[in-house]
Amino acid sequence: MLNGFFVFNEIGNLLYDKVFFEEMDDEKLEMFQSFLVALKTFIAGMKFDGSSTLRAINLGDYHVEINHILEINSELVIVTDMEDDKSANKMIPQIVEVIINNKDLFNESERTSEQFQKFDDDVNKLIRSSKKSIDEKLLDQKVDIFRSIWAQRGEISVKLREELQKNKDNLLINLGSEQNLLIKSKIFEELLEILEKLNDTANLLSYQKVAKEVKDEIKDRRIKLKYYLGRAKESLKNKDYNAGYMNFYSFSTKLKNMAKPLVQKKYYNFANVLSNKESVEFKQTVSEILIMPNNIEEYFV
């Protein structure tokens, strides 16, 4: 039987849930809470390889399968009974289709309750059409069981809320002054975690979008840094110094806000030396560039 499914984004935050568990005792409740925390960490650390291959996990009496949805860059997590996973999993392509048909709901920074309602109605219609996958009475529940599971963990204390709010304010101050993209990305990770604990949905959605933009910029920089350094070395080996200069100059500028300022300045100065073949430092600089590490990560230490 289908027990529920979840949609997590690439950093492990829950975007949508539909759950049909019977009432849980304390032991099952605690187990499932621990599982969700582990699942979030697992998904946030996954590197999608471009395929749609399912990843499977067993959790006591439950079977869990994870499928990447490229169109929204998120993971669909299906939870079924261990002995009935095949029949319930036949619904996966249909669920994915409903999600893709409502992909704007997951990609837009601003969403309306009407959009959520339409999507939820579409999901319910799909599930009702396959009654063998779920107990009908569970579909008609008035209470959102999944959110009640989290509610049963207890509201955070006033003291903890104040501490989280203080940490949030400090992180926002740090974000405003920090220029290094790698450090900013780490600050965003901490900030999103705090906003989730504070249940600050509005800011969470807003900062998720900015955090993703920073991560995308870092990914793009890494690719370009590797490319420009490789091209610069190849050009210098072939004594094509003009091409060597242009590529190494691009490399040095892409290091800005990625490497430490002194490191970026060092290689920026190397590029300036390459622009003047008559410089007394020219040959030595070429030699040093040719033995520079190819591993881009070494320039961020």
C-alpha positions in Angstrom: 0.0 0.0 0.0 1.1 3.6 -0.7 1.8 5.3 2.6 2.7 8.6 1.3 5.1 10.7 -0.9 7.2 13.8 -0.5 8.9 16.3 -2.8 12.2 17.6 -1.5 14.3 20.3 -3.2 18.0 19.9 -4.0 19.0 21.2 -0.5 16.7 18.8 1.3 13.8 21.1 2.2 10.3 19.7 2.0 8.2 21.3 -0.8 5.1 19.0 -0.6 3.8 16.0 1.3 0.9 13.6 1.0 0.8 11.0 3.8 -1.7 8.2 4.5 -0.2 6.5 7.6 -2.5 5.0 10.2 -2.2 6.5 13.7 1.3 5.9 14.9 2.4 4.9 18.4 5.3 6.7 20.1 7.9 4.2 18.9 6.8 4.4 15.2 6.5 8.2 15.5 10.0 8.6 16.8 11.4 6.2 14.1 9.7 8.1 11.3 10.9 11.5 12.6 14.5 10.2 12.7 14.0 8.8 9.2 12.8 12.2 7.8 15.8 14.0 9.3 18.2 11.4 7.8 16.3 11.5 4.5 16.7 15.3 4.3 20.4 15.0 4.9 20.7 12.2 2.3 18.9 14.2 -0.4 20.9 17.4 0.3 24.1 15.5 -0.1 23.1 13.6 -3.3 24.7 14.4 -6.6 22.2 13.8 -9.4 24.0 12.1 -12.4 21.4 13.0 -15.0 19.6 9.6 -14.9 16.2 8.9 -13.5 17.3 5.7 -11.7 15.4 5.1 -8.5 17.4 4.9 -5.3 15.9 2.5 -2.8 16.0 2.5 1.0 14.3 0.1 3.5 12.9 1.5 6.8 11.5 -1.2 9.0 8.2 -2.3 7.5 8.4 0.4 4.8 10.1 0.6 1.4 11.3 4.0 0.2 12.2 4.9 -3.4 13.7 8.2 -4.6 13.3 9.6 -8.1 14.8 12.8 -9.4 12.4 15.1 -11.3 14.6 17.1 -13.6 12.0 19.7 -14.5 11.9 21.0 -10.9 15.3 19.8 -9.9 13.8 18.0 -6.9 13.4 14.5 -5.5 10.2 12.6 -5.3 10.2 10.2 -2.3 7.7 7.4 -2.3 7.0 5.4 0.9 5.2 2.0 0.5 4.6 -1.1 2.5 7.6 -3.5 2.1 5.5 -6.3 0.6 3.5 -4.1 -1.7 6.0 -1.8 -3.2 5.7 -2.9 -6.8 2.0 -2.2 -7.2 2.2 1.2 -5.4 5.2 2.2 -7.4 3.3 1.9 -10.6 1.8 5.3 -9.7 5.2 7.0 -9.8 5.1 8.0 -13.5 1.6 9.4 -12.9 2.6 11.4 -9.8 5.6 12.7 -11.7 3.3 13.8 -14.6 1.0 15.7 -12.2 4.1 17.4 -10.6 5.5 18.4 -14.0 2.1 19.7 -15.1 2.2 22.0 -12.0 6.0 22.7 -12.2 5.5 26.5 -11.8 4.2 25.8 -8.3 7.7 24.5 -7.4 9.8 26.9 -9.5 8.2 30.2 -8.7 9.2 32.2 -5.7 5.7 33.4 -5.0 2.8 30.9 -4.9 -0.9 31.2 -4.1 -3.1 29.0 -2.0 -5.2 28.5 -5.1 -2.2 27.0 -6.9 -1.6 24.6 -4.0 -5.2 23.6 -3.8 -5.4 22.8 -7.5 -2.3 20.7 -7.3 -3.5 18.9 -4.2 -6.9 18.2 -5.9 -5.1 16.8 -8.9 -3.0 14.5 -6.6 -6.2 13.3 -4.8 -7.9 12.5 -8.1 -5.0 10.5 -9.2 -4.8 8.5 -5.9 -8.6 7.9 -5.9 -8.3 6.4 -9.4 -6.0 3.7 -8.0 -7.9 2.6 -4.9 -5.9 -0.6 -4.5 -2.9 1.6 -3.6 -4.5 3.2 -0.6 -7.2 2.8 2.0 -9.9 5.2 0.9 -10.7 6.4 4.4 -7.2 7.6 4.9 -7.4 9.8 1.8 -10.5 11.5 3.4 -8.7 12.5 6.6 -9.3 16.1 7.6 -6.0 16.4 9.4 -2.7 16.7 7.6 -1.0 13.8 9.4 2.5 14.6 8.2 2.4 18.1 9.7 0.9 16.7 12.8 3.9 14.4 13.1 6.2 17.4 13.2 3.8 19.3 15.5 4.0 16.5 18.0 7.7 17.1 18.4 6.6 20.2 20.4 6.9 23.9 19.7 10.4 25.3 20.2 10.8 27.1 23.5 10.7 30.9 23.7 14.4 30.9 24.7 15.4 28.8 21.7 13.3 30.9 19.4 15.0 34.1 20.7 18.4 32.4 20.2 17.5 31.3 16.7 16.3 34.8 15.9 19.5 36.3 17.1 21.6 33.8 15.1 19.4 34.6 12.0 20.1 38.4 12.5 23.8 37.8 12.8 23.9 35.6 9.7 22.0 38.3 7.7 24.6 40.9 8.8 27.4 38.6 7.7 25.7 38.0 4.4 25.5 41.7 3.8 29.2 42.2 4.3 30.6 38.9 3.0 32.0 38.9 -0.6 33.4 35.4 -0.9 30.8 33.2 -2.6 31.9 30.0 -0.9 31.5 31.5 2.5 28.2 33.1 1.5 26.9 29.7 0.4 27.7 28.2 3.8 26.0 31.1 5.6 22.9 30.5 3.4 22.9 26.9 4.5 22.9 27.9 8.2 20.3 30.6 7.5 17.9 28.3 5.7 18.2 25.7 8.5 17.3 28.4 11.1 14.4 29.7 9.0 13.0 26.2 8.7 13.2 25.8 12.5 11.5 29.1 12.9 8.8 28.0 10.4 9.5 31.3 8.6 8.1 30.1 5.3 8.0 33.5 3.5 11.7 34.2 4.1 12.6 30.6 3.6 11.3 30.6 0.0 12.9 33.9 -0.7 16.3 33.0 0.6 16.2 29.6 -1.0 16.1 31.3 -4.4 19.0 33.5 -3.7 21.0 30.7 -2.1 20.5 28.6 -5.3 21.7 31.5 -7.4 24.9 31.7 -5.4 25.4 27.9 -5.7 24.8 28.1 -9.4 27.4 30.9 -9.7 29.9 28.8 -7.8 29.4 25.8 -10.0 29.8 28.0 -13.1 33.0 29.6 -11.7 34.5 26.2 -11.0 33.9 25.1 -14.6 35.3 28.3 -16.1 38.3 28.4 -13.8 39.3 24.9 -14.8 38.8 25.7 -18.5 40.8 29.0 -18.5 43.7 27.5 -16.5 43.9 24.5 -18.8 43.8 26.7 -21.9 46.4 29.1 -20.4 48.8 26.3 -19.7 48.3 24.8 -23.2 48.9 28.2 -24.9 52.0 28.9 -22.9 53.5 25.4 -23.6 52.9 26.2 -27.3 54.5 29.7 -26.8 51.3 31.3 -27.8 51.7 34.1 -25.3 48.9 36.3 -26.4 46.3 33.5 -25.9 48.1 32.5 -22.7 47.7 36.0 -21.3 44.0 36.3 -22.3 43.1 32.9 -20.8 45.2 33.4 -17.6 43.7 36.9 -17.2 40.2 35.3 -17.3 41.3 32.7 -14.8 42.6 35.4 -12.4 39.4 37.5 -12.6 37.2 34.4 -12.0 39.1 33.8 -8.8 37.6 37.1 -7.4 35.2 36.4 -4.6 36.2 32.7 -4.7 39.8 32.6 -3.5 41.3 34.7 -0.7 42.1 38.3 -1.9 45.9 37.7 -1.7 45.6 34.6 -3.8 43.5 36.3 -6.4 45.8 39.3 -6.4 48.9 37.1 -6.9 47.5 35.5 -10.1 46.2 38.8 -11.3 49.7 40.1 -11.1 50.9 37.0 -13.0 48.5 37.9 -15.8 49.9 41.4 -15.9 53.4 40.0 -16.3 52.3 37.9 -19.2 51.1 41.0 -21.0 54.6 42.2 -21.3 57.1 39.6 -22.8 59.9 42.1 -22.2 59.5 42.0 -18.5 62.4 40.5 -16.4 59.8 38.4 -14.6 58.2 36.9 -17.7 60.1 33.6 -18.0 59.9 32.9 -14.3 56.1 33.7 -14.3 55.5 31.3 -17.2 57.4 28.6 -15.4 55.4 29.1 -12.3 52.1 29.0 -14.1 53.0 25.8 -15.9 53.5 24.0 -12.6 50.3 25.4 -10.9 47.9 22.7 -9.6 45.2 21.6 -12.0 42.8 20.9 -9.0 40.8 24.1 -8.8 39.8 23.5 -5.2 43.4 24.1 -4.1 43.0 27.8 -4.9 40.1 28.2 -2.4 42.0 26.9 0.7 
